[in-house]
Every structure is written in C-alpha cells, then in structure tokens.
Amino acid sequence: MTHLTAGDLGWFAAVLAAAGVFAAPVIIAAARRAEGIGLVLLLTALALGTGVTWVAALIVAFTLPSARPRAPRYPAAAPPRRW
C-alpha cells in the first residue's frame, strides 16, 4: 500500500492550479455571460499548443459583449420637484 507524501500533494496542488489558470478564459466568459463563449472555448482548446492562443482567449473573454442588459446611465426622466 502506498501513502501520499507532502511532495505528492504539492504536485497535485500544482496541477490543479495550472488547470484553473488554463480554464480562466472560459470561467471569465461564463461569469460575464458572454455571447460568443464558443469562440473562447475554441481558442482555449487551441491553447494546448502555444500560450499565444490562451492570451487571445483571455482577451476575447473580456471583450465579448455580455448577454446581460446594461443598466441605463441616467434615469429616463427626472422625478418631479416638490416645492
């Protein structure tokens, strides 16, 4: 029977952290409810070869328009004044 050592747990934590960083563009796009999340998924899948496509996926995740409606900057009409 083999036992886990502190070194084994360290490697496991490192691999888990690397997977989280690798999936960051998809997590960001999903949290923003981006409209083109498929593009982010594709770029992240292509990122297995180089880090350039991962950076592109991260940029796309932040720049895609969100599906959430934006709140108006200013109210449509000012409330009536009471004197």
PATOR-112821 format. One record per residue (C-alpha): residue in one letter; x, y, z. Coordinates in steps of 0.1 Angstrom, whole numbers, plus 5000, padded with zeros to 4 digits. Last residue first. Example, Ala and Ser with C-alpha at 12.3 -4.5 7.8 and 13.67 -1.06 7.14 Angstrom:
<rs>
['S' [5137 4989 5071]];
['A' [5123 4955 5078]];
</rs>
This chain:
<rs>
['W' [4585 5730 4963]];
['R' [4582 5694 4951]];
['R' [4603 5685 4921]];
['P' [4591 5658 4897]];
['P' [4614 5629 4893]];
['A' [4639 5633 4864]];
['A' [4631 5613 4834]];
['A' [4649 5584 4817]];
['P' [4673 5580 4845]];
['Y' [4709 5582 4836]];
['R' [4735 5555 4829]];
['P' [4708 5530 4820]];
['A' [4715 5495 4833]];
['R' [4730 5472 4808]];
['P' [4712 5441 4797]];
['R' [4732 5409 4804]];
['A' [4743 5390 4773]];
['S' [4778 5404 4777]];
['P' [4796 5417 4747]];
['L' [4829 5399 4740]];
['T' [4859 5420 4752]];
['F' [4869 5402 4784]];
['A' [4867 5366 4771]];
['V' [4883 5377 4738]];
['I' [4914 5390 4756]];
['L' [4916 5358 4776]];
['A' [4912 5336 4745]];
['A' [4939 5356 4728]];
['V' [4962 5351 4758]];
['W' [4955 5314 4755]];
['T' [4961 5315 4718]];
['V' [4996 5329 4724]];
['G' [5004 5303 4751]];
['T' [5010 5277 4725]];
['G' [4999 5242 4715]];
['L' [4973 5234 4741]];
['A' [4959 5269 4735]];
['L' [4938 5255 4706]];
['A' [4913 5243 4732]];
['T' [4913 5277 4748]];
['L' [4907 5294 4715]];
['L' [4878 5270 4707]];
['L' [4862 5276 4742]];
['V' [4866 5313 4738]];
['L' [4849 5312 4704]];
['G' [4821 5291 4718]];
['I' [4816 5317 4745]];
['G' [4803 5341 4719]];
['E' [4775 5359 4738]];
['A' [4794 5364 4770]];
['R' [4776 5355 4802]];
['R' [4802 5375 4822]];
['A' [4807 5345 4845]];
['A' [4808 5322 4816]];
['A' [4834 5343 4798]];
['I' [4855 5345 4829]];
['I' [4854 5308 4835]];
['V' [4862 5301 4799]];
['P' [4892 5325 4800]];
['A' [4904 5310 4833]];
['A' [4904 5274 4822]];
['F' [4942 5272 4818]];
['V' [4947 5290 4852]];
['G' [4924 5265 4869]];
['A' [4942 5236 4852]];
['A' [4976 5250 4864]];
['A' [4962 5253 4899]];
['L' [4951 5217 4899]];
['V' [4985 5205 4886]];
['A' [5003 5225 4913]];
['A' [4980 5212 4940]];
['F' [4986 5176 4929]];
['W' [5023 5182 4927]];
['G' [5023 5195 4963]];
['L' [5002 5166 4975]];
['D' [5027 5142 4961]];
['G' [5056 5161 4977]];
['A' [5038 5160 5011]];
['T' [5036 5123 5008]];
['L' [5007 5101 4998]];
['H' [5009 5065 5010]];
['T' [5014 5034 4991]];
['M' [5000 5000 5000]];
</rs>
